[in-house]
C-alpha cells in the first residue's frame, strides 16, 4: 500500500525548506505534474509543469517539464498555447540525448518530439 499522504507531506516540506535546491525541487514538481497528468487532471498538471519550468529553468528536469507542459495544454485543447510551449524547447539547452523514460526509449529527443506535437496541434 502506498503512503500518498506521507509522500505528499515530504514533497511539500522539501519545496518549502529547500527552495534553493533547484534540481530536487524541480524533480518534485515534475513528479507531482506527472501524477496529475496520469489522473487526467490536466489543469493541475499544466500548473505544476509551468511552476517547474518558470522557477527552475536551469534544472535537469526542465526538458521533461517543458515537454509535458505542452502535452497538458494540448490535452486541454489549448493548441496555440501548447505550440508556444513546445516551441521553447528548440532554442533551449535541453539535451536530446537525456536517457529515455523506459527501456524502449534510448533518448528523450525533446526537439523531435516537440516538432511532432506541434504538427499534431495544427491537426487538432
C-alpha positions in Angstrom: 0.0 0.0 0.0 1.3 3.4 -0.9 1.7 6.2 1.6 0.5 9.1 -0.5 -0.1 11.3 2.4 3.5 10.8 3.7 4.9 11.3 0.2 2.9 14.5 -0.3 3.9 15.9 3.1 7.6 15.1 2.4 7.4 16.8 -1.1 5.8 19.9 0.4 8.4 20.1 3.1 11.2 19.8 0.6 9.7 22.6 -1.6 9.2 24.8 1.5 12.5 24.1 3.2 14.9 23.8 0.3 13.8 26.3 -2.4 17.5 26.8 -3.4 17.9 23.1 -4.3 16.8 23.6 -7.9 17.2 20.0 -9.1 15.4 18.5 -6.1 12.5 21.0 -6.2 12.1 20.6 -9.9 12.0 16.9 -9.7 9.3 17.1 -7.0 7.2 19.5 -9.2 7.7 17.3 -12.3 6.6 14.2 -10.3 3.6 16.0 -9.0 2.7 17.1 -12.5 3.2 13.6 -13.9 0.8 12.2 -11.2 -1.8 14.8 -12.0 -1.5 14.1 -15.7 -1.8 10.3 -15.2 -5.1 11.1 -13.4 -6.2 13.3 -16.3 -6.1 16.4 -14.1 -4.5 18.4 -16.9 -5.3 21.9 -15.5 -3.3 20.9 -12.3 -0.6 19.2 -14.3 -0.1 22.3 -16.5 0.1 24.5 -13.4 2.8 22.3 -11.8 4.8 22.0 -15.0 4.6 25.7 -15.5 5.8 26.3 -12.0 8.7 23.9 -12.6 9.9 25.5 -15.8 9.4 29.0 -14.5 11.1 28.6 -11.1 13.8 26.1 -12.2 14.7 26.8 -15.9 18.3 25.5 -15.5 17.3 22.3 -13.7 17.9 18.8 -15.1 14.1 18.4 -15.2 13.4 21.4 -17.5 13.2 19.4 -20.7 10.7 16.8 -19.4 8.6 19.5 -17.6 8.5 21.8 -20.6 7.5 19.0 -22.9 4.9 17.6 -20.5 3.6 21.2 -20.0 2.9 21.3 -23.7 1.2 17.9 -23.6 -1.0 19.0 -20.8 -2.1 22.1 -22.7 -2.7 20.1 -25.8 -4.9 17.7 -23.8 -6.9 20.7 -22.7 -7.4 21.7 -26.3 -5.2 24.9 -25.8 -3.3 24.2 -29.1 -1.9 27.7 -29.6 -0.6 27.7 -26.0 0.8 24.2 -26.4 2.6 25.2 -29.6 4.2 28.1 -27.8 5.4 25.8 -25.0 6.8 23.2 -27.4 8.5 25.9 -29.4 10.6 27.0 -26.4 12.4 23.6 -26.5 14.1 24.3 -29.8 16.4 27.2 -28.6 16.8 25.8 -25.1 19.8 24.0 -23.6 17.9 20.7 -23.2 19.9 17.6 -24.1 18.1 15.5 -26.6 20.2 12.6 -25.6 18.9 12.6 -22.0 18.2 8.9 -21.1 14.7 7.8 -22.0 11.9 7.0 -19.6 11.8 3.3 -20.4 13.9 0.6 -22.0 12.5 1.1 -25.5 13.3 4.8 -25.4 17.0 5.4 -25.7 16.9 9.2 -25.7 14.3 11.8 -24.9 14.7 13.6 -28.3 12.8 16.6 -26.9 13.1 18.7 -30.1 12.0 15.9 -32.4 9.0 15.1 -30.2 8.1 18.7 -29.9 8.0 19.1 -33.7 5.7 16.1 -33.9 3.4 17.6 -31.2 3.3 20.9 -32.9 2.2 19.2 -36.1 -0.5 17.3 -34.1 -1.7 20.6 -32.6 -2.2 22.0 -36.1 -4.3 19.0 -36.9 -6.3 19.4 -33.7 
